[in-house]
């Protein structure tokens, strides 16, 4: 597993316990898309994200 640390920032490979956060982020907590990519609609569901 790769892990890079600097100050209070940690980058690491995704682990199994990250899946629920990832699914929530792309299915219910999508406010970030209004500023990140407002011209691209989010067309994703829980099943699609779990399969990714």
C-alpha positions as CSV (number, residue, x, y, z in Angstrom):
1,X,0.0,0.0,0.0
2,X,1.3,3.4,-0.9
3,X,1.2,6.2,1.7
4,X,2.6,9.7,1.4
5,X,2.5,12.0,4.4
6,X,3.4,15.7,4.7
7,X,2.4,17.9,7.7
8,X,-1.3,17.0,8.3
9,X,-2.0,15.7,4.8
10,X,-2.0,11.9,4.1
11,X,-2.4,10.4,0.6
12,X,-3.0,6.7,0.5
13,X,-4.6,4.0,-1.6
14,X,-8.3,3.5,-1.1
15,X,-9.2,0.8,1.5
16,X,-12.4,-1.1,2.1
17,X,-13.5,1.2,4.9
18,X,-13.5,4.2,2.4
19,X,-16.3,2.7,0.2
20,X,-19.2,4.0,2.2
21,X,-17.8,7.6,2.3
22,X,-17.1,7.4,-1.5
23,X,-20.6,6.2,-2.3
24,X,-22.1,9.0,0.0
25,X,-19.9,11.6,-1.6
26,X,-21.0,10.8,-5.1
27,X,-24.7,10.1,-4.4
28,X,-26.1,12.3,-1.6
29,X,-23.4,14.9,-0.7
30,X,-23.0,16.3,-4.2
31,X,-22.9,20.1,-3.4
32,X,-19.2,20.1,-4.3
33,X,-20.2,19.6,-8.0
34,X,-21.8,23.1,-8.1
35,X,-18.4,24.7,-8.0
36,X,-16.1,21.8,-9.2
37,X,-17.9,21.0,-12.4
38,X,-21.3,22.8,-12.6
39,X,-21.7,22.1,-16.4
40,X,-21.4,18.3,-15.9
41,X,-24.4,16.7,-14.3
42,X,-23.9,13.8,-11.8
43,X,-25.5,10.8,-13.3
44,X,-24.6,8.2,-10.7
45,X,-26.3,5.9,-8.2
46,X,-25.2,3.9,-5.3
47,X,-25.0,0.7,-7.3
48,X,-22.9,2.3,-10.0
49,X,-20.4,3.8,-7.5
50,X,-20.1,0.5,-5.5
51,X,-19.2,-1.3,-8.8
52,X,-16.5,1.3,-9.7
